[in-house]
Amino acid sequence: METAKFCTQCGETLPSGAKHCPHCGAEVTVVQTPVPGEVERPVPPSPPVPQQTPSAGPYGTPSSPQTSPYGGSGTVPQGTYSVPPPAAGVYRAGSQQKAMTAQRAPSRKRLGGGALTLIAGIIMLAMHALVLEGGLTASNIGVDLSIIVCGFLMLFARGGLSVALAFVASLAVSAVDAMLLWAVFVAISAGGSSGIAAFLSSGAWVSVVAMVVVLVGFLVALVSLFRHS
């Protein structure tokens, strides 16, 4: 910072670099004085900001600064509004109650083989109506519709009386189906090789396969009836 020089004898301002005062001729003795208005003043340090230690809540949860719901900010102790956890016995009692309810719920037995029986009945009805000549007779239609109805009963039977009725219907249909299969077997055996060729060429073998599927459906229903729930 540049400072002004003054003469020690007359007090006048000296030019820069002068060795004698131009006013009184005295030898210059330098006395440096800061120029008014350019004196640097030390800036006092700002006082330290005290740090607040967060207080612990009633359950050991430290409080943290949060925004107040009414405006402004402040320290809201979180522990004040926390709810103590319920006792462990509450969860244990609830789990035991659910387990007991599940054990008391009765299981409804279902009957298997319904889908097989239903599909076989539809195939037999289609073969008698569309493929086989002279197959659309009252007896054939009655057997085919009985198999279809039996398949529906087996599919939707749920426990108790409905399962028993569906099983009896499956037993009756399977008995009729077995007799028809035996009649077909006897007719093919009597015709020999020519009878077998005629049987295969006429497409009647599809109906025979469907009749075998009906018997398989009955066996599945029998197994599911005695199977443990």
C-alpha positions as CSV (number, residue, x, y, z in Angstrom):
1,M,0.0,0.0,0.0
2,E,1.4,3.4,-1.0
3,T,1.9,5.9,1.9
4,A,2.4,9.7,2.0
5,K,5.7,11.3,3.2
6,F,5.9,14.4,5.4
7,C,8.7,16.7,6.4
8,T,9.7,16.5,10.0
9,Q,10.5,20.2,10.2
10,C,7.7,22.0,8.4
11,G,5.2,19.2,8.1
12,E,4.6,19.6,4.4
13,T,4.0,16.7,2.1
14,L,7.2,15.5,0.4
15,P,7.2,14.4,-3.2
16,S,8.1,10.8,-3.9
17,G,11.8,10.1,-3.9
18,A,12.8,13.5,-2.5
19,K,15.9,13.7,-0.2
20,H,15.4,17.4,0.9
21,C,12.2,19.2,1.6
22,P,11.4,21.6,-1.2
23,H,9.7,24.0,1.3
24,C,12.3,24.4,4.0
25,G,15.3,22.5,2.6
26,A,15.6,20.2,5.6
27,E,16.9,16.8,5.1
28,V,14.2,14.3,4.6
29,T,13.4,12.0,7.5
30,V,10.8,9.7,6.3
31,V,7.7,9.2,8.4
32,Q,5.2,7.0,6.7
33,T,1.6,7.6,7.5
34,P,-1.3,5.7,5.9
35,V,-3.4,7.7,3.6
36,P,-6.8,8.4,5.1
37,G,-9.6,6.2,3.7
38,E,-7.1,3.4,2.6
39,V,-6.3,2.0,6.0
40,E,-7.0,-1.7,6.1
41,R,-9.0,-2.6,9.2
42,P,-8.9,-6.2,10.4
43,V,-12.2,-8.0,10.1
44,P,-13.2,-9.4,13.4
45,P,-13.9,-13.2,13.2
46,S,-17.5,-14.3,13.3
47,P,-18.5,-15.9,16.5
48,P,-18.8,-19.7,16.4
49,V,-22.2,-21.1,15.9
50,P,-23.1,-23.5,18.7
51,Q,-24.0,-27.0,17.5
52,Q,-27.1,-28.6,19.0
53,T,-26.8,-32.2,20.0
54,P,-29.9,-34.1,19.0
55,S,-31.9,-35.3,21.9
56,A,-33.0,-38.9,22.1
57,G,-36.7,-39.9,22.1
58,P,-38.4,-42.0,24.7
59,Y,-37.6,-45.2,22.8
60,G,-33.9,-44.3,22.1
61,T,-34.7,-42.8,18.6
62,P,-32.6,-39.7,18.0
63,S,-34.6,-36.6,16.9
64,S,-33.8,-35.0,13.5
65,P,-34.7,-31.6,12.2
66,Q,-37.9,-31.7,10.3
67,T,-40.2,-29.2,8.7
68,S,-43.1,-28.2,11.0
69,P,-46.6,-28.8,9.5
70,Y,-47.5,-25.2,10.6
71,G,-44.6,-23.6,8.7
72,G,-41.0,-23.0,9.5
73,S,-38.5,-25.6,10.5
74,G,-37.7,-27.0,13.9
75,T,-36.6,-30.1,15.6
76,V,-39.4,-32.6,16.0
77,P,-38.5,-35.5,18.2
78,Q,-39.4,-38.6,16.2
79,G,-39.5,-40.9,19.2
80,T,-42.3,-39.0,20.7
81,Y,-44.7,-40.1,18.0
82,S,-43.4,-43.7,17.5
83,V,-45.6,-46.6,18.6
84,P,-44.0,-49.4,20.5
85,P,-44.0,-52.7,18.6
86,P,-46.7,-55.2,19.7
87,A,-45.7,-58.2,21.7
88,A,-44.4,-61.3,20.0
89,G,-47.3,-63.3,21.3
90,V,-49.8,-61.3,19.1
91,Y,-48.2,-62.6,15.9
92,R,-47.9,-66.1,17.3
93,A,-51.5,-66.2,18.3
94,G,-52.7,-65.0,14.9
95,S,-50.6,-67.6,13.1
96,Q,-52.0,-70.4,15.3
97,Q,-55.5,-69.2,14.7
98,K,-55.1,-69.2,10.9
99,A,-53.5,-72.7,11.1
100,M,-56.4,-74.0,13.2
101,T,-59.0,-72.5,10.8
102,A,-57.3,-74.1,7.8
103,Q,-57.3,-77.5,9.6
104,R,-61.0,-77.2,10.5
105,A,-62.0,-76.3,6.9
106,P,-63.4,-79.5,5.3
107,S,-61.8,-80.6,2.1
108,R,-64.2,-81.3,-0.8
109,K,-63.4,-84.5,-2.7
110,R,-63.3,-84.3,-6.5
111,L,-63.8,-87.0,-9.0
112,G,-61.2,-87.5,-11.7
113,G,-61.6,-88.7,-15.3
114,G,-64.4,-86.3,-16.2
115,A,-62.5,-84.6,-19.0
116,L,-61.6,-87.9,-20.6
117,T,-65.2,-89.1,-20.5
118,L,-66.6,-85.9,-21.9
119,I,-64.1,-85.8,-24.8
120,A,-64.8,-89.5,-25.6
121,G,-68.6,-88.9,-25.7
122,I,-68.2,-85.9,-28.0
123,I,-66.0,-87.9,-30.4
124,M,-68.4,-90.8,-30.5
125,L,-71.4,-88.6,-31.2
126,A,-69.5,-86.8,-34.0
127,M,-68.5,-90.2,-35.6
128,H,-72.1,-91.6,-35.5
129,A,-73.6,-88.4,-36.9
130,L,-71.0,-87.5,-39.5
131,V,-68.8,-90.4,-40.5
132,L,-70.4,-93.8,-40.0
133,E,-73.2,-94.8,-42.3
134,G,-76.3,-95.7,-40.4
135,G,-74.7,-94.8,-37.1
136,L,-77.2,-92.1,-36.2
137,T,-79.6,-94.4,-34.5
138,A,-81.6,-93.8,-31.3
139,S,-79.5,-96.3,-29.3
140,N,-76.2,-94.8,-30.5
141,I,-77.4,-91.2,-29.8
142,G,-78.6,-92.3,-26.3
143,V,-75.3,-93.9,-25.4
144,D,-73.3,-90.9,-26.7
145,L,-75.4,-88.3,-24.8
146,S,-75.2,-90.4,-21.7
147,I,-71.4,-90.4,-21.9
148,I,-71.4,-86.6,-22.4
149,V,-73.7,-86.0,-19.4
150,C,-71.6,-88.3,-17.3
151,G,-68.5,-86.4,-18.2
152,F,-70.1,-83.1,-17.1
153,L,-71.2,-84.7,-13.8
154,M,-67.7,-86.0,-13.1
155,L,-66.1,-82.6,-13.9
156,F,-68.4,-80.5,-11.6
157,A,-68.9,-83.0,-8.7
158,R,-67.6,-81.5,-5.5
159,G,-67.8,-83.7,-2.4
160,G,-70.6,-85.7,-0.9
161,L,-73.7,-86.7,-2.8
162,S,-72.6,-85.2,-6.1
163,V,-69.4,-87.3,-6.3
164,A,-71.4,-90.4,-5.4
165,L,-73.9,-89.8,-8.2
166,A,-71.2,-89.0,-10.7
167,F,-69.3,-92.2,-9.9
168,V,-72.5,-94.3,-10.2
169,A,-73.2,-92.7,-13.6
170,S,-69.6,-93.4,-14.7
171,L,-70.0,-97.0,-13.6
172,A,-73.2,-97.5,-15.6
173,V,-71.8,-95.8,-18.7
174,S,-68.6,-97.9,-18.5
175,A,-70.6,-101.1,-18.2
176,V,-72.6,-100.3,-21.4
177,D,-69.4,-99.2,-23.1
178,A,-67.7,-102.5,-22.2
179,M,-70.6,-104.5,-23.7
180,L,-70.5,-102.5,-26.9
181,L,-66.7,-103.1,-27.2
182,W,-67.3,-106.8,-26.7
183,A,-69.9,-106.8,-29.5
184,V,-67.5,-105.0,-31.8
185,F,-64.8,-107.5,-31.0
186,V,-67.0,-110.5,-31.7
187,A,-68.1,-109.0,-35.1
188,I,-64.6,-108.3,-36.2
189,S,-63.4,-111.8,-35.2
190,A,-66.3,-113.4,-37.1
191,G,-65.4,-111.5,-40.3
192,G,-61.7,-112.5,-40.2
193,S,-59.3,-110.4,-42.2
194,S,-61.9,-108.9,-44.4
195,G,-63.9,-107.8,-41.3
196,I,-60.8,-106.2,-39.9
197,A,-60.1,-104.4,-43.2
198,A,-63.7,-103.2,-43.4
199,F,-63.5,-102.0,-39.7
200,L,-60.4,-100.0,-40.4
201,S,-61.6,-98.5,-43.7
202,S,-65.0,-97.4,-42.3
203,G,-63.4,-95.3,-39.5
204,A,-65.3,-97.2,-36.8
205,W,-61.9,-97.7,-35.1
206,V,-62.1,-94.0,-33.9
207,S,-65.3,-94.8,-32.0
208,V,-63.7,-97.9,-30.5
209,V,-60.8,-95.8,-29.3
210,A,-63.2,-93.3,-27.8
211,M,-65.0,-96.2,-26.0
212,V,-61.7,-97.4,-24.6
213,V,-61.1,-93.8,-23.3
214,V,-64.4,-94.0,-21.5
215,L,-63.2,-97.0,-19.6
216,V,-59.9,-95.3,-18.8
217,G,-61.9,-92.3,-17.4
218,F,-63.8,-94.7,-15.2
219,L,-60.6,-96.2,-13.8
220,V,-59.3,-92.6,-13.1
221,A,-62.5,-91.8,-11.3
222,L,-62.2,-95.0,-9.2
223,V,-58.7,-94.2,-8.2
224,S,-59.6,-90.6,-7.3
225,L,-62.5,-91.8,-5.2
226,F,-60.4,-93.8,-2.8
227,R,-57.5,-91.4,-2.8
228,H,-56.8,-89.5,0.4
229,S,-57.6,-85.8,0.2
